[in-house]
């Protein structure tokens, strides 16, 4: 037998042996469930050092040297968003954000795209409830050049009529798609129920609102809501600190101060409610149910976060295991904490089969009751805390992630050591803390439920949860 054939035979025998070993291991795994070793205590996490200062016009700047890759991320976050819109203006702040990228007095949209591409990056603009973010990421060697471009986009938008018409058509298509999705309908009704009369209640505009946008309205919103006093510029990555500081002063120092940021905290009391949106013939029901919670500035927030992860927001959570793995009612249930400054809501949502609508609500409430009455095991607690620490570290492993964490801390006016001590406080949460959070906040008398589905098939299932 020649050398090549002997090598082939040897490899085949090794492959067969490997297959047998894997099969045996798999069979052994089915025959006897093995318990993985307990995870160790997470290590302390120290947030990157920050250099924060304020320009004479009131604009805040935070510089963070971070990472070894020669790239730098920059984001100018302006405290102007949906909360600043007037009645009938919903999505106007989004339209302003979208049109910022359509060109400036000296750069067209194509020029903006080409210049950022030449710098090895891109630029974006997006609006939200309270803020508008304009930013991007480029190679470190172009740090000051990108500051020049970013300042131009923020301070000198073109706002051309033709661009408005093109983006209006896009917004109308987005609106039509959103109106056809049960998740959006449920979330909108939920917000309208828990934040009546407040800007947070409105998620989508009417078609009439979008058609009524004008260039004068776009410019008016920008001129009245944008300015240095409402802006925080973050620069994170590898960059020439001295050159960047000089460029920021040169490009942003002369910008108008503008208005101070506003705070419009809704008064949330929570109430028991059941809202049903009829979708005849729907093959499934979309459930949103939740209670008032808190913002990150509340002393209970970190404890509540652990409770939320254990109960519903992690893939291995109790509600997910119950109605997804054990019952098969749904594919992707989950909970989340929706919070803004000094306010928030805990929400569990799921798309479930129509015939299991009532049963799904029953099992969600069962898991809440169980957690309120029985402390979790130490093994379950350690697993959830290790998971959350890992998520936190991953969130801070990118330049944009660091900016996100800094903005959360600044927006919520958290203490200077909040980010540095987050892991320590999270790992200190006990099983009793988790049960206490469930008992304190997840009360049925404040539970708002919204269900979107075929009313003719789910009405009887929902009778136990109607308001007496």
C-alpha positions in Angstrom: 0.0 0.0 0.0 1.5 3.4 -1.0 1.9 6.3 1.3 -1.1 8.2 0.0 -3.5 5.3 0.5 -2.2 4.6 4.0 -2.8 8.2 4.9 -6.3 8.0 3.5 -7.1 4.9 5.4 -5.7 6.4 8.6 -7.9 9.5 8.2 -11.0 7.4 7.5 -10.4 5.3 10.7 -9.9 8.5 12.7 -13.2 10.0 11.2 -15.1 6.8 12.1 -13.7 6.8 15.6 -14.7 10.4 16.0 -18.2 9.7 14.8 -18.6 6.8 17.2 -17.3 9.0 20.1 -19.7 11.8 19.2 -22.6 9.4 18.9 -21.7 7.8 22.2 -21.4 11.1 23.9 -24.8 12.2 22.5 -26.4 9.0 23.6 -24.9 9.4 27.0 -26.2 13.0 27.1 -29.7 11.7 26.4 -29.4 8.9 28.8 -28.1 11.0 31.7 -28.6 14.8 31.9 -25.4 16.4 33.1 -25.3 19.5 35.2 -22.7 22.1 34.0 -20.3 23.4 36.6 -21.5 26.6 38.5 -20.2 29.8 37.1 -17.7 31.9 39.0 -18.2 35.4 40.3 -18.0 38.1 37.6 -15.0 40.4 37.7 -15.4 44.1 38.4 -15.8 46.3 35.3 -14.2 49.7 35.1 -15.7 52.1 32.5 -13.2 53.9 30.3 -12.0 57.3 31.6 -13.9 60.3 30.3 -12.9 63.9 29.6 -16.1 66.0 29.7 -16.2 69.8 29.3 -18.6 72.5 28.1 -18.2 75.1 25.3 -19.1 78.7 26.0 -22.3 78.3 24.0 -23.4 75.5 26.3 -22.6 72.5 24.2 -21.3 69.5 26.2 -18.4 67.4 24.9 -17.2 64.0 26.1 -13.9 62.5 24.9 -13.0 58.9 25.6 -9.8 57.3 24.4 -10.9 53.7 23.8 -9.7 50.5 22.1 -6.7 49.6 19.9 -8.3 49.8 16.5 -7.5 53.1 14.6 -11.2 54.2 14.4 -13.2 56.8 16.1 -17.0 57.2 16.6 -18.7 60.5 17.0 -22.3 61.3 17.9 -23.9 64.6 18.4 -27.1 63.9 20.5 -29.6 66.8 20.5 -32.3 66.9 23.1 -35.0 67.3 20.4 -37.5 64.6 19.5 -41.1 63.6 19.6 -41.5 65.2 23.0 -41.0 68.6 21.4 -43.6 68.1 18.7 -46.9 70.0 18.7 -50.2 68.3 18.2 -50.5 67.0 14.6 -46.7 67.0 14.1 -46.0 63.3 15.0 -43.0 62.1 13.1 -42.0 65.7 12.2 -38.9 65.3 14.4 -38.1 62.1 12.5 -38.5 63.9 9.2 -36.1 66.6 10.3 -33.5 64.0 11.3 -33.9 62.2 8.0 -33.5 65.4 6.0 -30.3 66.4 7.8 -28.6 63.8 5.7 -30.0 65.2 2.5 -27.3 67.9 2.2 -26.1 71.1 3.6 -25.5 74.6 2.2 -22.2 73.5 0.7 -22.5 69.6 0.5 -25.0 67.6 -1.4 -26.3 64.2 -0.1 -24.0 62.5 -2.6 -21.0 64.5 -1.4 -21.7 63.7 2.2 -21.8 60.0 1.3 -18.7 60.2 -0.8 -16.7 62.1 1.8 -17.6 59.8 4.7 -16.8 56.8 2.5 -13.4 58.3 1.7 -12.8 58.5 5.5 -13.6 54.8 5.8 -17.0 55.2 7.4 -20.5 56.6 7.1 -22.9 59.1 8.6 -26.4 58.6 10.0 -29.2 60.6 11.6 -32.1 59.2 13.6 -34.9 60.6 15.8 -36.4 59.2 19.0 -38.9 60.2 21.7 -36.5 62.7 23.4 -33.4 63.1 21.2 -32.1 63.2 17.7 -28.7 61.6 17.0 -26.3 62.6 14.2 -23.1 60.7 14.0 -20.8 58.2 12.4 -17.6 56.3 12.6 -14.4 56.9 10.5 -10.7 56.0 10.5 -8.7 57.8 13.2 -6.6 59.7 10.7 -9.7 61.6 9.6 -10.9 62.6 13.1 -10.8 66.4 12.6 -12.1 66.1 9.0 -15.1 64.3 10.2 -15.8 66.9 12.9 -15.9 69.5 10.1 -18.4 67.4 8.2 -20.5 66.6 11.2 -20.7 70.2 12.3 -21.8 71.2 8.7 -24.6 68.6 8.8 -25.8 69.6 12.3 -25.7 73.4 11.7 -26.3 74.0 8.0 -29.1 71.7 6.7 -30.4 72.5 3.2 -34.0 71.3 3.7 -34.9 71.4 0.0 -38.6 71.0 -1.1 -37.8 68.1 -3.5 -36.1 66.2 -0.6 -39.2 66.7 1.5 -41.5 65.2 -1.1 -39.3 62.1 -1.6 -39.1 61.5 2.1 -42.8 62.2 2.6 -43.5 59.3 0.2 -41.2 57.1 2.1 -42.8 58.0 5.4 -46.3 57.3 4.0 -45.1 53.8 2.9 -43.6 53.2 6.4 -46.9 54.3 7.9 -48.9 51.9 5.8 -46.6 49.0 6.7 -46.8 49.9 10.4 -50.6 50.1 10.4 -50.7 46.6 9.0 -48.6 45.0 11.8 -50.3 43.7 15.0 -47.3 44.4 17.1 -47.4 48.1 16.2 -51.1 48.3 16.8 -50.8 46.7 20.2 -47.9 48.8 21.3 -49.6 52.0 20.2 -52.8 51.2 22.1 -50.8 50.2 25.2 -48.9 53.6 25.1 -52.2 55.5 24.6 -53.7 53.7 27.6 -50.8 54.3 30.0 -49.7 57.8 28.9 -53.0 59.5 28.0 -52.5 63.1 26.8 -48.7 62.9 26.8 -46.3 62.9 23.9 -45.2 59.3 24.8 -48.7 58.1 24.0 -48.3 58.9 20.3 -46.3 56.5 18.2 -47.6 56.9 14.7 -49.1 59.9 12.9 -52.2 60.0 10.7 -51.8 60.0 7.0 -53.2 63.5 7.1 -50.4 64.6 9.5 -47.7 63.4 7.1 -49.3 65.0 4.1 -49.4 68.3 6.0 -45.7 68.6 6.6 -44.2 71.7 4.9 -40.7 73.0 4.4 -41.6 75.9 6.7 -42.7 73.5 9.4 -39.4 71.5 9.0 -37.3 74.6 9.2 -39.4 75.9 12.1 -38.9 72.8 14.2 -35.2 72.8 13.5 -34.8 76.5 14.3 -36.8 76.4 17.5 -35.6 73.0 18.9 -31.9 72.6 17.8 -29.0 74.4 19.4 -25.8 74.0 21.4 -27.4 74.0 24.8 -29.3 70.9 23.9 -26.4 69.1 22.3 -23.9 66.6 23.7 -21.0 65.6 21.4 -19.4 62.2 22.2 -16.0 61.2 20.7 -14.9 57.6 21.4 -12.0 55.7 20.0 -8.5 56.4 18.9 -7.9 60.1 18.1 -5.6 63.0 18.5 -7.1 64.6 21.7 -5.5 68.1 21.2 -6.4 68.3 17.6 -9.9 67.1 18.2 -10.5 69.7 21.0 -9.3 72.4 18.7 -11.5 71.3 15.8 -14.6 71.0 18.0 -14.1 74.6 19.3 -13.6 75.9 15.8 -16.5 74.1 14.2 -19.1 74.1 17.0 -18.0 77.1 19.2 -19.9 79.6 17.1 -23.2 77.7 16.9 -26.2 79.4 18.4 -26.9 78.5 22.0 -30.6 77.8 21.4 -33.1 76.7 24.0 -32.4 74.7 27.1 -33.5 71.0 27.2 -37.0 70.4 28.5 -38.2 67.7 30.8 -41.8 66.6 30.4 -42.3 63.7 32.9 -45.7 62.0 32.6 -47.8 61.3 35.7 -48.1 57.5 35.7 -50.4 55.9 38.2 -51.2 52.6 36.5 -54.6 51.0 36.2 -56.2 47.7 35.5 -57.4 47.7 31.9 -58.1 45.3 29.1 -58.2 46.7 25.5 -59.0 44.4 22.6 -58.4 45.4 18.9 -60.4 43.2 16.6 -58.5 41.6 13.6 -61.1 39.2 12.0 -59.4 36.1 10.7 -56.1 36.7 12.5 -54.3 33.3 13.0 -52.7 34.6 16.2 -53.1 37.1 18.9 -50.6 39.7 20.0 -50.5 40.4 23.7 -49.0 43.4 25.5 -49.4 43.5 29.2 -47.5 45.6 31.7 -47.3 47.8 34.8 -45.6 51.0 35.8 -41.9 50.6 36.6 -39.0 53.0 36.9 -36.0 54.7 35.2 -32.3 53.9 35.8 -32.2 56.7 38.4 -34.4 54.8 40.8 -32.6 52.8 43.6 -34.7 49.7 42.7 -33.7 49.7 39.0 -30.8 47.3 39.0 -32.7 44.8 41.3 -35.7 45.2 38.9 -33.5 44.5 35.9 -32.4 41.2 37.4 -36.0 40.3 38.1 -37.1 41.2 34.6 -34.3 39.0 33.1 -35.2 36.0 35.2 -38.9 36.4 34.6 -39.2 37.3 31.0 -36.5 39.1 29.1 -33.7 36.5 28.7 -34.1 33.5 26.4 -34.0 31.2 29.3 -36.5 33.1 31.4 -39.3 31.5 33.2 -42.1 32.9 31.0 -40.3 31.9 27.9 -39.7 28.4 29.2 -43.3 28.1 30.2 -45.3 29.3 27.2 -42.6 28.6 24.5 -40.7 25.5 25.5 -43.3 23.7 27.7 -46.6 24.7 26.2 -45.7 25.7 22.6 -48.1 28.7 22.6 -45.6 31.1 21.1 -42.3 31.2 19.4 -40.7 34.4 20.8 -42.2 35.9 23.9 -40.3 38.5 25.9 -40.4 41.2 28.5 -38.6 44.6 28.5 -38.4 47.7 30.6 -39.4 50.8 28.6 -38.1 53.8 30.4 -37.5 57.5 30.0 -36.5 60.2 32.4 -38.0 59.5 35.8 -40.6 57.1 34.3 -41.0 53.7 32.9 -43.1 50.6 32.3 -42.4 46.9 32.5 -44.0 45.1 29.6 -44.4 41.4 28.6 -45.4 40.8 25.0 -46.0 37.7 22.9 -47.6 36.6 19.6 -49.5 33.5 20.5 -51.8 31.0 18.7 -55.4 32.2 18.7 -56.7 29.2 20.6 -54.1 29.8 23.4 -54.7 33.5 23.9 -56.4 33.2 27.3 -54.1 30.3 28.4 -51.0 32.4 27.6 -52.2 35.2 29.8 -53.0 32.7 32.6 -49.5 31.3 32.4 -47.8 34.7 32.4 -49.7 35.7 35.5 -48.9 32.3 37.1 -45.2 32.9 36.6 -45.5 36.4 38.1 -47.4 35.0 41.1 -44.9 32.2 41.6 -42.0 34.6 41.6 -43.7 36.9 44.1 -44.3 34.0 46.5 -41.1 31.9 46.1 -37.5 33.2 46.0 -35.5 31.8 43.1 -32.7 29.3 43.7 -29.1 30.5 44.1 -28.2 28.6 41.0 -30.8 30.4 38.9 -29.8 33.7 40.4 -26.1 33.2 39.6 -26.9 32.2 36.1 -29.0 35.2 35.4 -26.5 37.6 37.0 -23.6 36.1 35.0 -25.7 36.5 31.9 -26.5 40.2 32.7 -22.8 41.0 33.4 -21.8 39.4 30.1 -24.4 41.5 28.3 -23.2 44.7 30.0 -19.6 44.0 29.1 -20.6 43.2 25.5 -22.5 46.5 25.3 -19.3 48.3 26.3 -17.1 46.5 23.9 -17.7 48.8 20.9 -17.2 52.5 20.5 -20.9 53.1 19.8 -21.7 50.9 22.8 -19.6 53.2 25.1 -21.4 56.2 23.7 -24.8 54.6 24.4 -23.9 53.9 28.0 -22.6 57.4 28.5 -25.8 58.9 27.1 -28.0 56.7 29.3 -26.0 58.0 32.3 -26.2 61.6 31.2 -29.8 61.5 30.1 -31.0 60.0 33.4 -28.6 62.3 35.4 -27.0 59.3 37.1 -24.1 59.6 39.6 -20.6 59.8 38.3 -19.7 56.3 39.5 -22.9 54.6 38.3 -21.2 52.9 35.3 -18.2 51.8 37.3 -20.3 50.3 40.1 -23.0 48.8 37.9 -21.5 45.2 37.9 -20.8 45.3 41.6 -24.4 46.4 42.4 -25.8 43.8 40.0 -23.9 40.9 41.5 -25.1 42.0 45.0 -28.7 41.4 44.1 -30.2 38.6 46.2 -33.0 36.1 45.5 -35.2 37.9 48.0 -34.6 41.2 46.2 -35.9 39.6 43.0 -39.1 38.3 44.7 -39.6 41.6 46.5 -39.4 43.5 43.2 -42.1 41.2 41.7 -44.3 41.7 44.7 -43.8 45.5 44.8 -44.3 46.3 41.2 -46.0 43.5 39.2 -49.4 44.0 40.8 -52.6 42.9 39.0 -54.5 46.0 40.1 -52.2 48.1 37.9 -51.9 45.6 35.0 -52.8 47.0 31.6 -53.5 44.4 28.9 -53.9 45.0 25.2 -54.8 42.1 22.9 -54.9 42.2 19.1 -56.7 39.3 17.5 -59.9 37.7 16.1 -62.4 38.9 18.7 -65.0 36.3 17.8 -62.5 33.6 18.8 -60.8 35.2 21.8 -63.6 37.1 23.6 -64.6 34.2 25.8 -61.0 33.4 26.6 -60.5 37.0 27.9 -63.6 37.1 30.1 -61.6 36.2 33.3 -59.5 39.3 32.7 -62.2 41.8 32.1 -62.7 44.6 34.6 -65.5 43.7 37.0 
